[in-house]
Amino acid sequence: MNEITKGEGGLGRAAFWLLAAAIGVLAATLETGRLHAQNTAFTFLGALSNVITPNGDGLNDRAFFCFDNPRDSDVSGVVYDLRGARVARLLREGQAGCPLGSAEKLTWDGRADGHPAAGGIYLYQIQAEGQTITGTVMVVR
């Protein structure tokens, strides 16, 4: 959580409130002279384990895609091979296992249509609140 405090070179109260209203993604509260800002929009926090080794040993068997979703918006994700063919849908899981605070996550277990995906590079695409996030995951066999 960001904290903006009077006298520390932060935004003045009026400027802070104008900024919060203009971008529409902040919830702000005023407590004992301190302003607190918290993101209220979907925010992709990153992909963990961009290289996975889905061999069942419990180490790097899945890719994790962490995000904050304070509006509880619909979030979906798909994995494609390099030819553009869909190989899997990302599974939405709760907060457990994502090391980034209270983040939620999507996961991929390295399977393509229920079978082990071949080693190689795959593309992921995540969609939420009009945003599209893309990246790559490498499967090592």
C-alpha positions as CSV (number, residue, x, y, z in Angstrom):
1,M,0.0,0.0,0.0
2,N,1.4,3.4,-0.9
3,E,1.4,6.0,1.8
4,I,1.5,9.7,1.1
5,T,2.3,11.8,4.2
6,K,2.2,15.6,4.7
7,G,5.7,17.1,4.8
8,E,7.4,14.2,3.0
9,G,7.3,15.7,-0.5
10,G,4.2,13.7,-1.4
11,L,1.2,15.1,-3.2
12,G,-0.9,17.6,-1.4
13,R,-4.3,16.4,-0.3
14,A,-6.2,18.3,-3.0
15,A,-3.9,17.1,-5.7
16,F,-4.0,13.5,-4.4
17,W,-7.9,13.5,-4.5
18,L,-7.9,15.0,-8.0
19,L,-5.5,12.4,-9.2
20,A,-7.5,9.6,-7.6
21,A,-10.7,10.9,-9.2
22,A,-9.1,11.4,-12.6
23,I,-7.7,7.9,-13.0
24,G,-10.5,6.1,-11.2
25,V,-8.3,3.3,-9.9
26,L,-7.6,4.4,-6.4
27,A,-9.5,4.1,-3.2
28,A,-8.3,6.6,-0.7
29,T,-8.8,7.2,3.0
30,L,-7.6,9.8,5.4
31,E,-6.5,8.7,8.9
32,T,-4.7,10.7,11.5
33,G,-3.2,13.1,8.9
34,R,-2.0,10.3,6.5
35,L,-3.4,9.5,3.1
36,H,-3.5,5.9,2.1
37,A,-4.0,4.8,-1.6
38,Q,-4.9,1.3,-2.7
39,N,-5.3,0.1,-6.2
40,T,-8.8,-0.9,-7.1
41,A,-8.3,-2.2,-10.6
42,F,-7.0,-5.5,-12.0
43,T,-3.2,-5.5,-11.9
44,F,-1.0,-8.2,-13.3
45,L,1.9,-8.8,-10.9
46,G,3.9,-11.2,-13.0
47,A,4.6,-14.7,-14.1
48,L,6.4,-16.9,-11.6
49,S,8.3,-19.9,-12.9
50,N,8.6,-18.9,-16.6
51,V,10.5,-22.2,-17.0
52,I,8.7,-25.2,-15.8
53,T,9.7,-28.9,-15.6
54,P,6.3,-30.7,-15.2
55,N,7.7,-34.1,-14.3
56,G,5.7,-34.7,-11.1
57,D,8.6,-34.1,-8.6
58,G,6.8,-31.1,-7.1
59,L,9.5,-28.6,-8.2
60,N,8.6,-26.2,-10.9
61,D,5.8,-28.4,-12.1
62,R,3.5,-25.4,-12.8
63,A,3.6,-21.8,-14.0
64,F,1.9,-19.2,-11.8
65,F,0.5,-16.0,-13.1
66,C,-0.2,-13.7,-10.1
67,F,-2.6,-10.7,-10.1
68,D,-4.5,-8.4,-7.8
69,N,-8.2,-8.3,-8.6
70,P,-10.0,-6.1,-6.0
71,R,-13.2,-5.8,-8.2
72,D,-13.4,-9.6,-8.5
73,S,-13.5,-9.2,-12.3
74,D,-13.6,-12.1,-14.7
75,V,-10.0,-13.2,-15.5
76,S,-9.2,-15.7,-18.1
77,G,-6.1,-17.1,-19.6
78,V,-5.0,-19.3,-22.5
79,V,-1.8,-21.0,-23.5
80,Y,-0.8,-21.3,-27.2
81,D,2.0,-23.1,-29.0
82,L,4.2,-21.1,-31.3
83,R,1.9,-21.9,-34.3
84,G,-0.9,-20.1,-32.5
85,A,-2.9,-23.3,-31.7
86,R,-4.6,-23.2,-28.2
87,V,-3.2,-26.0,-26.0
88,A,-4.7,-25.2,-22.6
89,R,-6.8,-22.8,-20.5
90,L,-5.2,-21.4,-17.4
91,L,-6.8,-22.5,-14.2
92,R,-7.9,-19.8,-11.8
93,E,-7.0,-20.5,-8.2
94,G,-7.3,-18.6,-5.0
95,Q,-4.6,-16.8,-3.0
96,A,-2.8,-19.8,-1.6
97,G,0.6,-20.4,-3.1
98,C,1.2,-17.0,-4.6
99,P,4.1,-15.4,-2.8
100,L,3.0,-11.9,-3.7
101,G,0.8,-10.9,-0.7
102,S,-2.9,-11.3,-1.2
103,A,-2.6,-11.9,-5.0
104,E,-4.7,-14.4,-6.8
105,K,-3.3,-16.6,-9.5
106,L,-3.9,-18.5,-12.7
107,T,-1.8,-21.7,-13.2
108,W,-0.7,-24.0,-16.0
109,D,0.5,-27.5,-15.3
110,G,2.4,-28.0,-18.6
111,R,-0.3,-30.1,-20.2
112,A,-1.7,-29.7,-23.7
113,D,-5.3,-30.9,-24.1
114,G,-4.8,-33.2,-21.1
115,H,-1.5,-34.7,-22.3
116,P,2.0,-33.6,-21.3
117,A,3.0,-30.7,-23.6
118,A,6.2,-31.2,-25.6
119,G,9.3,-29.3,-24.4
120,G,9.5,-25.8,-26.0
121,I,8.3,-22.3,-25.7
122,Y,4.6,-21.5,-25.3
123,L,2.7,-18.2,-25.3
124,Y,0.2,-17.2,-22.6
125,Q,-2.5,-14.6,-22.9
126,I,-4.5,-13.3,-19.9
127,Q,-7.5,-11.0,-20.2
128,A,-9.3,-8.9,-17.6
129,E,-11.0,-5.6,-17.4
130,G,-10.2,-4.8,-21.1
131,Q,-6.5,-5.6,-20.6
132,T,-4.5,-8.3,-22.5
133,I,-1.3,-9.5,-20.9
134,T,1.0,-11.8,-23.0
135,G,4.2,-13.6,-22.3
136,T,6.1,-16.8,-22.7
137,V,6.7,-20.0,-20.7
138,M,9.3,-22.6,-21.5
139,V,8.5,-26.3,-20.8
140,V,11.7,-28.4,-20.2
141,R,11.3,-32.2,-20.5
